[in-house]
């Protein structure tokens, strides 16, 4: 895997990971919307999200990460791109959640994060040695 691909995949993970808690926070209140039918409910929730900048700004940043991911996959090794991006997204989501004051778990979460890092490192080292 080329270094520039690794950098771009890390950027994607950062964009996805740091916006996940912000999207969750921005969508707060959607559960209070109640309408008489499923169709009215859907459109009321859609309107709530579209006109809510606290939701839309992180959502659009998150989607820009998806565009970068799509473009990077054209030249990246998929067997590394997917685990690297997904595991780093998990790590960035936990860091961002912690920074926002969310309860992201205890020692089990941190042990899990270390195991994820170890697993991805093994995958990368295995690919590098081939």
TORBA-474392 format. One record per residue (C-alpha): residue number from 0; residue in one letter; x, y, z. Coordinates in Angstrom, 2 decimals. Last residue first. Layout:
// residues N
pos_code_xx_yy_zz
NUM_A_X_Y_Z $
...
//
This chain:
// residues 130
pos_code_xx_yy_zz
129_X_4.63_-10.31_0.70 $
128_X_6.21_-8.81_3.82 $
127_X_4.27_-5.54_3.59 $
126_X_0.96_-7.41_3.44 $
125_X_1.75_-9.30_6.65 $
124_X_2.91_-6.12_8.35 $
123_X_-0.32_-4.34_7.43 $
122_X_-2.51_-7.18_8.65 $
121_X_-0.53_-7.51_11.90 $
120_X_-0.80_-3.76_12.49 $
119_X_-4.55_-3.96_11.88 $
118_X_-4.86_-6.66_14.53 $
117_X_-2.70_-4.81_17.06 $
116_X_-4.65_-1.57_16.57 $
115_X_-7.92_-3.45_17.03 $
114_X_-6.56_-5.16_20.13 $
113_X_-5.51_-1.82_21.59 $
112_X_-8.97_-0.39_20.92 $
111_X_-10.58_-3.41_22.57 $
110_X_-8.40_-2.92_25.65 $
109_X_-9.50_0.72_25.69 $
108_X_-13.16_-0.25_25.45 $
107_X_-12.78_-2.90_28.14 $
106_X_-11.14_-0.33_30.42 $
105_X_-14.29_1.71_30.52 $
104_X_-16.85_2.86_28.06 $
103_X_-17.40_5.80_25.76 $
102_X_-19.43_7.87_28.20 $
101_X_-19.86_11.08_26.27 $
100_X_-18.15_14.28_27.34 $
99_X_-17.62_15.73_23.88 $
98_X_-13.87_14.95_24.02 $
97_X_-14.72_11.35_24.99 $
96_X_-17.01_11.05_21.99 $
95_X_-14.31_12.46_19.74 $
94_X_-11.76_9.95_21.03 $
93_X_-14.21_7.07_20.73 $
92_X_-15.20_8.03_17.20 $
91_X_-11.53_8.44_16.25 $
90_X_-10.76_4.90_17.41 $
89_X_-13.74_3.34_15.63 $
88_X_-12.91_5.27_12.47 $
87_X_-9.34_3.99_12.76 $
86_X_-10.66_0.44_12.80 $
85_X_-12.95_0.99_9.82 $
84_X_-10.35_2.75_7.70 $
83_X_-7.55_0.29_8.37 $
82_X_-9.80_-2.77_8.02 $
81_X_-11.26_-1.58_4.68 $
80_X_-8.09_-0.27_3.08 $
79_X_-5.93_-3.29_3.88 $
78_X_-7.68_-6.09_1.98 $
77_X_-8.92_-3.45_-0.44 $
76_X_-5.42_-2.53_-1.64 $
75_X_-5.73_1.11_-2.62 $
74_X_-5.75_2.67_-6.09 $
73_X_-9.44_3.05_-6.90 $
72_X_-10.28_2.80_-3.19 $
71_X_-8.92_6.32_-2.69 $
70_X_-11.66_7.92_-4.78 $
69_X_-14.44_6.11_-2.90 $
68_X_-12.86_6.95_0.45 $
67_X_-12.50_10.63_-0.48 $
66_X_-16.19_10.70_-1.45 $
65_X_-17.15_8.94_1.80 $
64_X_-15.14_11.47_3.78 $
63_X_-17.12_14.22_2.07 $
62_X_-20.17_12.38_3.41 $
61_X_-18.97_12.84_6.99 $
60_X_-18.40_16.54_6.36 $
59_X_-21.94_16.74_4.99 $
58_X_-23.34_14.94_8.04 $
57_X_-21.30_17.10_10.43 $
56_X_-22.82_20.25_8.88 $
55_X_-26.33_18.77_8.47 $
54_X_-26.96_17.72_12.08 $
53_X_-26.16_20.90_13.96 $
52_X_-27.51_22.75_10.91 $
51_X_-31.03_21.35_11.49 $
50_X_-33.14_22.14_8.45 $
49_X_-32.44_18.83_6.72 $
48_X_-32.78_16.77_9.90 $
47_X_-36.15_18.09_11.06 $
46_X_-37.51_18.04_7.51 $
45_X_-36.54_14.37_7.17 $
44_X_-38.14_13.58_10.52 $
43_X_-41.39_15.28_9.46 $
42_X_-41.23_13.55_6.07 $
41_X_-40.86_10.10_7.63 $
40_X_-43.54_10.68_10.26 $
39_X_-46.00_11.92_7.63 $
38_X_-45.35_8.74_5.62 $
37_X_-45.59_6.48_8.68 $
36_X_-48.90_7.99_9.71 $
35_X_-50.26_10.18_12.51 $
34_X_-47.07_12.06_13.31 $
33_X_-44.74_12.11_16.31 $
32_X_-41.42_13.95_16.48 $
31_X_-39.88_13.56_19.94 $
30_X_-37.38_10.93_18.74 $
29_X_-35.85_13.52_16.44 $
28_X_-34.84_15.54_19.47 $
27_X_-31.15_14.77_19.31 $
26_X_-30.05_14.49_15.67 $
25_X_-27.22_16.96_16.14 $
24_X_-25.73_15.00_19.04 $
23_X_-25.62_11.77_17.04 $
22_X_-24.22_13.61_14.02 $
21_X_-21.59_15.19_16.27 $
20_X_-20.70_11.78_17.74 $
19_X_-20.17_10.38_14.21 $
18_X_-18.35_13.46_12.88 $
17_X_-15.01_12.72_14.50 $
16_X_-14.91_9.15_13.29 $
15_X_-16.00_9.68_9.70 $
14_X_-13.71_12.60_8.97 $
13_X_-10.81_11.02_10.88 $
12_X_-11.32_7.64_9.20 $
11_X_-11.37_9.36_5.80 $
10_X_-8.20_11.28_6.63 $
9_X_-6.57_8.01_7.70 $
8_X_-7.58_6.47_4.37 $
7_X_-6.01_9.46_2.62 $
6_X_-2.76_9.03_4.55 $
5_X_-2.63_5.30_3.89 $
4_X_-3.25_5.92_0.20 $
3_X_-0.41_8.46_0.16 $
2_X_1.91_5.94_1.77 $
1_X_1.35_3.36_-0.95 $
0_X_0.00_0.00_0.00 $
//
